[in-house]
Amino acid sequence: MFSRVATCGLTGLDGHLIEVETDISNGIPAFDVVGLADTSVKEARERVRAAIKNSGFKFPNQRITLNLAPADIRKDGTDFDLPIAIGILVAAKIIPEESVKGYFISGELALDGSVRPVPGMLCKAITAKELNYDKMMIPSQNLPEVSVVQGIEYFPVNSLNEAVAHFTGQGCIKPAERIEMGKSTKAASGLDFSDVRGQSQAKRALEVAASGGHNVIMIGSPGSGKTMLARRLPTILPDLSFEESLEVTKIYSVAGMLPPHTSLIMERPFRAPHHTMSSASLVGGGRIPKPGEVSLSHHGVLFLDELPEFGRATLDILRQPMEDGFVCIARINSTITYPCRFMLVAAANPCKCGYYGDPAKPCTCSSREAERYLGRLSGPLMDRIDIQVQVPTIRYSDLESCSKEENSETIKKRVNKARAIQKERYSGLDVFCNAGLTGALIREFCKVDDEGRKILRSAFDKLKLSARAHDRILKVARTIADLEESPIIQAVHIAEAIQYRSLDRTVLA
């Protein structure tokens, strides 16, 4: 007695067809699972056995050999439970063999036979469509996230009994109606730039950063508003496109972090991990590799508060993902790639006590100690941060001022206009904004007038900038010019961009 049931395995965000082959033969009762199965898959034997018995079916008292093909791909996770159970029941002649053909089946089983949701169902639905499958049996709780993939009939189930009844014709499950898309992961945050009093220079820096997708670091004393500013940055970023939303949703689906009843993530992610986090938590990894914070920030903001307190090795790992826009996790049997195009927003105190240069509170650190504190940040890392801005201590007059601050909506309109200019300029290129410009593209699109070149040459010599920092200045200046709708980078744009590299003198000392 033999059966074959189709399901899906995941390697990163990529799905691949897995066929659950079940053979039931006479001999000493046994239940063997082969096909490079991980521990979590081998544990399915006991879950499936209990689920079948507790659903009222007789578990075959024979030799069961179960193969997960192809055998050269490692399988992990609990989403093979339901197809394994169905495969056994087909081989045992409880379910007709013809009834399961054309179905993609996935789901975890509880011991009582109920079906639990599994991560990565969106990626599996995309894979099923690519493989020309038009039917999927999935846990009912996974239904919202697959609604974005059309052209497939979804049969949601809550228990093994429902699945068996459907395949035997005793209780046909109707294909689920399409669920309305567009539900966000979060309710409206209520954050707005108008909440921030003063700090006009920092606000301007974040507007430039948002317009060009630039990384930014804010240096200032505790209580100056660095975190407050960072948390409001997503409110001025352009809305996610459908393609970007789909990419973000896939990552959160695979990570098992997609909130219930969410079909599509419509808001840009904002991640703020603690400085005690490990390198694997930051870039991804683990025994079963999962996306890290850099991937969970894809198309959004990664906020690292107290940046010098992060481990040096942890920060240095950031360099390649920031440059490439993806992270590779190498394992013996495979290499998994996750996208990570994020905006890095970092915050740091100027010294260990936090009050170096503060006119209001005395600092207990010497100038050498302050240099050493910021010196924890490597030069190569700082080179990859386009904008470095000082955030001064807020003044009482700013708090009491009755002047109305610009709201996020107003700033966002300017950001959108600058992004539209960049989108048109880079049409046909694999570049989304000015921050993504490299080498030859910088020389092609960052044309500077004569006065601007003189200023840039002088700054390069005095600040002893690296070639990478030189390119960063040009890209930031290009964004500033776009905000003013200027086709040529002028001296005033170069001058403002250079202001955002002033920390090089401190960090690289």
SEBA-930451 format. One record per residue: residue in one letter; x, y, z of N, C-alpha, C, O in turn. Coordinates in steps of 0.1 Angstrom, whole numbers, plus 5000, padded with zeros to 4 digits. Layout:
// SEBA-930451
AXYZXYZXYZXYZ...
This chain:
// SEBA-930451
M500849885000500050005000500950135000501750155009F500750214990501650324988500750454985499650444979S501350564990500650694987501650804985502850784989R501250914978502151024976501351154978500251174971V501751244987501051364990502051484988503251474992A501651584981502451704979502351804990501351834995T503551854994503651965004504752055000505352044989C505152145009506152245005507152255017506852255028G508452265013509552295022510052435019509952485008L510752495029511252625028512752635030513252565040T513452705022514852735024514952885024514952945013G514952955035514853095036513453135032512453095038L513353225021512053265016511653185004510553204999D512553095000512253014988511652884991512152805000G510552844985509852724987510252624976510652654965H510052494979510352384970509352264973508952244984L509052194962508152084963508751974971509851934969I507951924981508351804989507151704987506051734990E507551584983506551474982506651384994507751324996V505551365001505551275012505151135007503951115004E506051045006505850915001505650815013506550805021T504550745013504250655024504050515019503250485010D504750425025504650275022504250205034504950215045I503150125034502750045045502849895040502249855030S503649815048503849675044503749585056503749635068N503649465054503649365065504949355071506049365064G505049325084506249305091506149355105505049385110I507249365112507249415126506749555126507349635119P505749585134505249725134506349825137507149815147A506449925128507450035130507050155122506150145114F507650265125507250395118508550465116509050535125D509150455104510450515101510250635091509450625082V510950745094510950865086512350875080513350895087V512450885067513750905060513551025050512451075048G514751065045514751185036515251305042514751415040L516351295050517051405056516151495065516051615063A515451425073514451495082515151545095515951465101D514851665099515351715111514551655123513651585122T515051685135514451635148512951665148512151585152S512651795145511251835146510351755137509151735140V510851715125510051635116509951485121508851425120K511051435127510951295132510051285144509351185146E509951395151508951405162507551395158506551365165A507351425145505951415139505351275140504151265140R506251175141505751035142504751025154503650965153E505151075165504251065177503051155176501951115181R503251275171502051365170501051305160499851315163V501551255149500651205139499951075144498751055142R500650985151500050865157498950905166497850845165A499250995176498251035185497051105179495851085182A497351195169496251265162495351175154494151195155I495851075148495050975140494150895150492950885148K494750845161493950765171492850855177491750805179N493250975181492251065188491251125179490251185184S491451105166490451155156489451035153488551055145G489650925159488750815157489150715146488250635142F490350725141490750635130491750535136492450555146K491850415130492750315134494150335128494250345116F495150345136496550365131497050225127496950125134P497550215115498050085109499050015119500050075122N498749895122499649815131500649735122500649615123Q501349805113502149745103503449825102503649925110R504349795093505549865091505249985081504849965070I505550105087505350225079506650285076507450325085T506950305063508150375058507750505052506950505042L508250615057507850745051509050815046510050835053N509050855033510150925027509751065023508651085016L510551165026510351295022511251325010512451345012A510751334999511551344987511451494981510451554982P512551544976513851474974514651464987514551544996A515451354987516151325000517351405003517951395013D517751494993519051564995518751705001519651785003I517451745004517151875009516751845024515851765027R517351925033516951905047515551965050515252075045K514751885057513451925061513351955076513951885084D512752065079512552105093511252165095510652215086G510852175108509552235111508452135113508652015111T507252185118506152095121505052095110504052035112D505352165099504252185089504052055080503252055071F504851955083504751825076503751735082503351625077D503251765094502351685102501151635094500851525093L500351735089499151705082499351625070498651525068P500251665061500451575049500951435052500551345045I501751425063502151285067500851205072500751095068A500051265080498851195084497951165073497351045072I497751255063496951225051497551115043496851025038G498851115042499551015034499350875040499150775033I499450865053499150735060497750695058497550575055L496850775059495450745057495050705043494250625041V495750765033495650725019496150585017495550495011A497350565022498050435021497250325028497250205024A496550355039495650265046494350245040493450175046K494050305029492750295021491650365029490450335025I491850455038490850525045490350645036489250685036I491350705029491150815020491450765006492450705004P490550794996490850754982492050824977492250944979E492850754970494150804965493850924955494651024955E492850914946492551014936492151144942492351254936S491551144954491051264960492051364965491751484965V493351324967494351414972495251464961496051554963K495051414948495851464937495551614934494351654934G496551684931496351834928496351924940496252044939Y496451864952496451944965497851964970498751874970F498152084975499252114983498752114997497752195001I499352045006498852025020499952065030501052025029S499552145040500452185050499752215063498652275063G500352185074499752215087500352135098500852025096E500352185111500852115122499652055129498552105130L499851935135498751865142499051865157500151845162A497951895164497951875179497651725182497151655173L497851685194497551545198496151505197495851385195D495251605198493851575197493251575182492151565180G494251605173493851605159493451745153493151755142S493551845162493251975157494452025149495651985151V494252115140495252165131495752305135494852395137R497052325137497552455141498252525130498752465120P498352655131498952735120500452715120501052675130V501152735108502552715107503152845100502452915093P504352875103505052995097505352965082505452855077G505453085075505953075061504853035051505152995040M503553035055502552995046502353075033502053025022L502653205034502653295022503653245012503353235000C504853215016505953165007505453035001505753004989K504852955008504352825003503252844993503252764983A502352934995501352964985501953014972501452974961I502953094973503653144961504253034954504253024941T504952944961505552824955504552734948504752694937A503352714955502352634949501852694936501552614926K501652824935501252884923502252874912501952844900E503552884916504652874906504752734900505152714889L504352634908504352494904503052444898502852324895N502152544896500852524889499852434897499052364891Y500052434910498952374919497852474921498152594923D496652434920495552524921494652494933493652564935K495152404942494352374954495352364966496452294965M495052424977495852414989494952385001493952445003M495352285009494652265022495552315033496752265034I495052415040495952485050495152505063493952495063P495852535074495152565087494352695085494752785078S493152695091492252805089492852935093492553045088Q493752935104494353055109495453115099495753235101N495853035090496853085080496153145068496753205059L494853145067494053185056494353335052494453365041P494353425062494453575058495753605051495753685042E496853545055498153575049498253525034499053585027V497553425030497653365017496753435007496753404995S495853525012494853595004495453674993494753714983V496753714995497353794984497753714972497953774961V497853584973498153504962496853444956496153364962Q496553494944495353464937495553344927496753304924G494453284923494553174913494653044920494852944913I494453034933494552904941493252894949492852994955E492652784950491552754958492052704972492852614973Y491752774982492152744996491052675004489952715004F491452555010490552475018491052485032491852405036P490552575040490952585054490352475063489152445062V491152415071490752315080491152345095492152405097N490352295104490552315118490952185125491452185136S490752065118491051945124491351835114490951855102L491951725118492151615109490851555104490751515093N489851555113488551495109487951575097487451515088E488051705098487551785087488251755074487651745063A489551735074490351705062489951575056489751555044V489851475065489451335061488051345055487751275044A487151405061485751415056485651485043484851445034H486551585041486551645027487051555017486451545006F488151475019488651395009487851265007487851204996T487051225017486151105015484851145010484051055007G484551275009483251325004482151325015480951355011Q482451305027481451305038481151445043480151465050G482051535041481851675045482651765037483751815042C482251795025482951875016483252025021482352095026I484452065021484852195025484852285013485452255003K484052395013484052485002485252575002485752615013P485752604990486952694989486652824996485552884995A487652875003487453005011487253115002487953124991E486353205005486253324998487453415000488053415011R487753504990488853584991488653685003487653755004I489753695011489653785022490253925018491153935010E489554025023490054165019491454185024491754165036M492254235015493654265018493854395024492954485024G495054425029495354555033495354585048495554695052K495154485056495154495070496554525075497454445071S496754625083498054655087498454575100497554525107T499754565102500254495114499954575127499954515137K499854705126499754785137498554885136498254925125A498054925147497155035147497955165145499155165147A497255275142497955395140498655435153498155435164S499955465151500855485163500555625170500755635182G500055715162499855845168501055935169500956045174L502255885165503455965165503456065154502956035143D504056175157504156285147505256375150505656395161F505956425139507056515141506656645148507556715154S505456685148504956805155505056795170505056895177D505256665175505456645189506856695194507056715206V507756705184509156735188509356885188509156955177R509756945199509957085200511457115197512357045202G511657225189513057255186513657155177512957085169Q514957135178515757035171515557045156515456945149S515657165151515357195137516457125128516157075117Q517757135133518757065125518656915124518756855113A518256855135518056715135516856675127516956575119K515856745127514656725119515056735104514556655096R515756835101516256855087517056735082516956685071A517956685091518856575088517956445085518256375076L516956425094516056305092515256325079514956225072E514856445075514156465063515056425051514556365042V516256475051517256435041517456285040517456225030A517556225052517756085053516656005047516755915039A515356045050514155985045514056005030513655915023S514456115025514356145011515256065002514956024991G516456035008517455955000517655815005518555744999G517055775016517255645021518555625028519155515028H519055735033520455735039520455685054519455705061N521555625058521755585072522155715079522755805074V521755715092522055835100522355795115521855705120I523255875121523555865135523355995142523756105136M522755995153522456115161523256105174523256005181I524056215177524956215189524356325198524156445193G524056295210523556395219523456345233523456225236S523256435243523156405257521856325259520856345252P521756255270520456185274519356295275519556395281G518156255270517056345271516956455260516056545260S517856455250517856555240516856525229516556615221G516256405229515256375220515656275208514856275198K516756205209517256125199516256005196515855985184T515855935206514855825205513555875200512855815191M513055995205511856055201511856085186510856055179L512956135181513056165167513056035158512456025148A513855935163514055815155512655745154512355695143R511855735164510555665164509555735155508655675150R509855865152508955935143509355935128508655985119L510555875126511055875112510155795103509955845091P509655675106508755605097507555685093506955655082T507055785100505955865097506155955085505156005079I507455985081507656065070508255985058508556045047L508455855060508855775049507755745039506555745043P508055725026507055695016506255565019506855475026D505055555015504255435018504855315010505455335000L504655205016505155085009504455054997503155064996S505155014986504454964974503954824977504354764987F503154774967502654634969503754534969503754444977E504754554960505854464960506654464973507054364978E506854584978507654594991506854535002507454465011S505554555002504654505013504754345013504854285023L504754295001504754144999506154095004506153985011E507254165001508554115006508554115021509054025027V508154225027508154235042507254135048507654065058T506054115042505154015048505753875047505553795056K506453835036507053705035508053685046508153575052I508853785049509853775060509253745073509653655080Y508253825076507553815089506753675090506653625100S506253635078505653505078506553385081506253305089V507753395075508753285077509253295091509553185097A509353415097509853425110508853385121509053385133G507553365116506453335126506053455134505553435145M506253575128505953695136504753775129504553895133L504053715120502953785114501753775123501353675127P501253895127500153895137498953825131498753825119P498053775140496853705135495953795127495953915129H495253745117494353815109494953925101494254015096T496253915098496954005090497253945076497853845075S496754015066496953965052498254025046498953955038L498454155049499554225042500054335051499254415056I501354335053501954445061502054575053502654575043M501354675057501254795050502154915055502255015049E502654895067503454995074504954955073505254835075R505855045072507255025072507654975086507355035096P508454865086508854815099509754905107510454985101F509654905120510554975129511054885140510254835148R512354845139512854755149513954825158514754905153A513854805171514754865180515254765190514854765201P516254675186516754575195517654635205518254745204H517854565217518654605228520154585224520454495216H521054665231522454655227523054525232524254495229T522354445240522954325245522654205236523054095238M522054235224521654125215522954065209523954125208S522753935205523853865199523953895184523053955178S525053855178525253875164524253795156523753845145A523953675160522953585153521553655153520753645144S521253715165519953785165519853905156518753945151L521053965154521054085145520954055130520154115123V521753955126521753935111521053805108520853775096G520653725118519953605115520853475117522053485117G520153365119520953245122520253155131518953155131G520953075138520352975147520552835141520952825129R520152735148520252595143519352575131519752525121I518152635132517252645120517252795117516552875123P518052835106518252985104516953055102516053025094K516853165110515653255109516153395106517253425109P515253475101515653615098516053695111515353675121G517053775110517453855121516853995120515954025112E517254085129516754215130516954295117516054375113V518054275110518354345098517254315087516854395079S516854185087515854145077514454185081513654215073L514154175094512854225099512754375097511554425098S513854445095513754585092513754615077513754735073H513554515069513554525054512554635050511354625053H513054725042512154835037511654925048510655005047G512354925060511955005071513155055078514155095072V513055075091514055135100514555045110513854975117L515955035111516554965122517155065131518155135127F516655075143517155175152517955115163517555025170L519255155164520155105174520555215183521355305180D519855205195520155305205521355265213521655155215E522055375218523355345226524255265217524755165221L524555315205525355235195526755195201527055085198P527455285208528755235213528755125223529755055225E527555095229527354985238527254855232527354745238F526954845219526854725212528254665210529254735210G528354535210529654465208530354505195529654515185R531654525196532354555184532154455172531954495161A532254335176532054225165530654235160530454205148T529654255168528254265164528054385154527454365143L528654495157528554615148529254585134528754625124D530454525135531254495123530454405113530654415101I529654315119528854225111527854305102527454255092L527454425107526454505100527054555087526254585078R528354565085528954635074528454575061528054645052Q528554445059528254385046526754395043526354435032P525854365053524354375050524054525046523154545037M524654625052524354765049524854795035524154875028E525854735030526454755017525654685006525354734996D525354555009524854464999523354464998522754434987G522654485009521154485009520654345011519454325010F521454245014521054115017522054045027523254095028V521653945034522553875043522553725039521453665037C523653655039523753515036524153435049525153475056I523353335052523653255063524053115058523253045052A525353085060525852965055525752845065526152865076R525352735060525252615067525852505059526152525047I526152385065526852275058526052235046526652215035N524752225047523952175036523352275027522852245016S523352405031522752505023523252645027523852665037T522952735018523152885021521852955019521252945009I521453025030520153095030520353235029521253295036T519653305020519753445018518453515022517353475017Y518553625030517453705033517753845029518853895031P516753915023516954055020516954145032516354115042C517654255031517754345043518054495038519154545042R517254545030517454685026516754775036515454795036F517454825046516954895057517655035058518755055053M517055125065517655245069518155225083517355195093L519455245085520055245099519955375105520455475100V519255385117519255505125519855465138519355385146A520955535141521655505154521655625163521555745158A521755605175521855715185522955675195523155565198A523655785199524755765209524955885217524755995213N525455855230525855965238527256015234527955925228P527656135237528956175233530056115241531256125237C529756065253530756005262530055905271528855885270K530855845280530255735288529255795298528155735299C529455915304528455965313527356035305526256055310G527656075292526556125284526556275283525656325275Y527356355290527256495290528456575286528656685289Y529256515277530456585272530056695263529256675253G530456815266530056925258528656985261528257085255D527956935271526656985275526857105283527557105293P526257215279526357345286525657345300525957425308A524657255301523857255313524357165324524257205336K524857045321525356955331526856925329527256905318P527556915340528956895340529256745336528556655339C530356735328530756595323531856545332532756625336T531856425336532856355344533956295336534856235341C533856305323534856235314535856335308535456455306S537056295306538056375300537856375285537056285280S538456465278538356465263538856335257538356285247R539956275263540456155258539456035260539355955252E538756035272537755935275536655945265536055845261A536256065262535156085252535456035238534655975232E536756065234537256015222537255865221536855805211R537755805232537855665233536455595233536255495227Y535455665238534055615239533455605224532955495220L533555715217533055715203534055635194533655585183G535255615199536255535191535855385190536455315183R534855345199534455205198533755175184533655065180L533355285178532755275164533855275154534555375153S533955165147535055155137534855255126533755295122G535955295120535955385108535155325097534355405091P535355205093534555145082533055145084532255165075L532655125097531255135100530755285098529655305092M531455375104531055515103531055565088530255655085D531955505080531955545066530655505059530255565049R529955405064528755355058527455425063526355405059I527655515073526655605078526755735071527655815074D525755765063525855885054525756015062526456115059I524856025072524556145079524856135094524456035101Q525756225099526056225113525656365118526156465113V524756365128524156495132524256505148523956405155Q524556625152524556655167523156695171522556775164V522756645182521456675187521656745201521956675211P521556875201521856955214520756935224519656895221T521156965236520156965247519057065244519257175240I517757015246516657105244516657225253516957205265R516257335248516157455256514757475262513757435256Y514657545273513357565279512457655270511257635270S513157745263512357835255511657755243510657795239D512357645239511757565228510457495234509457475227L510557445246509457375252508257465254507157425253E508557595258507457685260506957765248505957835249S507657745237507357815225505957785220505557665220C505257885215503857865210503857845195502757815189S505057845189505157825175504757685171505057595178K504057675160503557545155504657475148505157525138E504957345152505957265145505357195133504157165132E506257175123505757105111505356965114506056895122N504256925109503756785111504356685101504956725091S504256565104504856455096504256455081504956435072E502956485080502356485067502956595058503256565046T503256705063503956815055505256775050505656785039I506056715060507456675056507356555046508156555037K506456465048506256355040506056385025506456325016K505256495023505056545009506356585002506456544991R507256655009508556685003509356565001510056554991V509256465010510056345009509556264996510356214988N508256254995507656184984508056254970508256184961K508056384970508456454958509956424954510256404943A510756424964512156394962512356244957513156214948R511556154963511656014959511155994945511655914938A510156074941509556064927510656104917510756044907I511356204920512456254912513556144910513956114899Q513856074921514855974920514355854913515055784905K513055814915512455704908512555724893512855634885E512255844888512255874874513655874869513955824858R514655934877516055934873516655794871517355774861Y516255704880516955574880516055474874516155354876S515055514866514255414859515055324850515855364842G514755194852515455094844516755044851517354944846L517155104862518255064870517854994883516755014888D518754914889518454844901518854944913519554904922V518255064912518555164923517155224926516355264918F516955234939515655274944515655424949514755494949C516855464954517055594959518555634959519355544955N518855754963520255804962521255724970522355704966A520755664981521655594990522155464983523255414987G521455414973521855294966522855314955523255224948L523255444952524255474941525555414945526055424956T526255364934527555314936528455354924527955394913G529755364927530855384917530455474905530355594906A530255404894530055474881528755554882528655664875L527755504889526455574889526555714897525955804893I527455714907527755844914528355944904527956054904R529255894897529955994887528956034876529056144871E527955944873527055984862525956074867525556174860F525456054879524256134884524556244894523756324896C525756244899526056344910527056444904528156454908K526456524894527256634888527256754897526256804902V528556804900528756914909529257034902530057024893D528757154905529257284899530657314904531157244914D531357404898532757434901532957474915533957434922E532157564920532257614934532057494944532757484954G531157404941530957294950532157204950532457144960R532857184939533957094938535157154947535857074953K535257284947536357344955536057324970536957284977I534757334974534457314988534657164992535157135002L534257074983534456934985535956894986536356814995R536756954978538156924978538856964991539656894997S538457084995538957145008538557055020539457025028A537357015020536856935031537556795031537856745042F537756735020538356605019539756615025540156515032D540556715022541856725027541856755042542656695050K541056855047541056895061540556785070541056765081L539456715066538856615075539456475073539156385080K540356465063541056345060539956235058540056125064L539056255049537956165046538456055038539456065030S537855935039538055825030537355845017536455925016A537655755007537055764995535555724996534655784989R535255635005533855605008533055725013531955745010A533655795023533055915029532856025018531856085018H533756035009533656124998532356094989531556184986D532155964986530955924979529755944987528655984981R529755925000528555955009528156095008526956135008I529156185008528856335008528156364995527156434995L528656304984528056334971526556284970525756344965K526356164976524956104976524056194984522856214980V524456234996523656325005523356454998522256504998A524456514991524256634984523256624973522456714970R523256504966522356474955520856474961519956524954T520656424973519356424979518956564983517756604980I519856644988519556784992519156854979518156934980A519856834968519456904956518156854951517356934945D517756724952516456674948515356744956514256774951L515656764969514556834977514356974972513257024974E515357034966515157174960514857164945514857274939E514757044940514457024926515457084917515157134906S516757074921517857124913518557004906518956904912P518757014893519356904885520856894888521456784886I521457004892522957014894523157034909522457114916I524156954915524556974929525357104930526357124923Q524857194938525457324939526257334952526257244960A527057444954527957454965527157454978527657394988V525957514979525257514991524757364995524657335007H524557284985524157144988525357064993525256985002I526557094987527757024992528057075006528456985015A527957205009528257255022527357185033527857155044E526057175030525157115040525556965042525556915053A525856895031526256755032527456735040527556635047I528456825039529656815046529456825061530156765069Q528456915065528156935079527756795085527956775097Y527156705077526756585082527856475083527656365086R529156525081530356435082531256485093532356445094S530856585101531756655110532256555121533256585127L531456455124531956355135533156275131533756215139D533456275118534656205114535956245121536856165124R535956375124537156425131537256365145538356345151T536056325151536056275165536256125165537156065172V535456055156535455905156536755855150537255755155L537355925140538555865133539855925139540855905133A539755995150540956055156541955955161542955985166
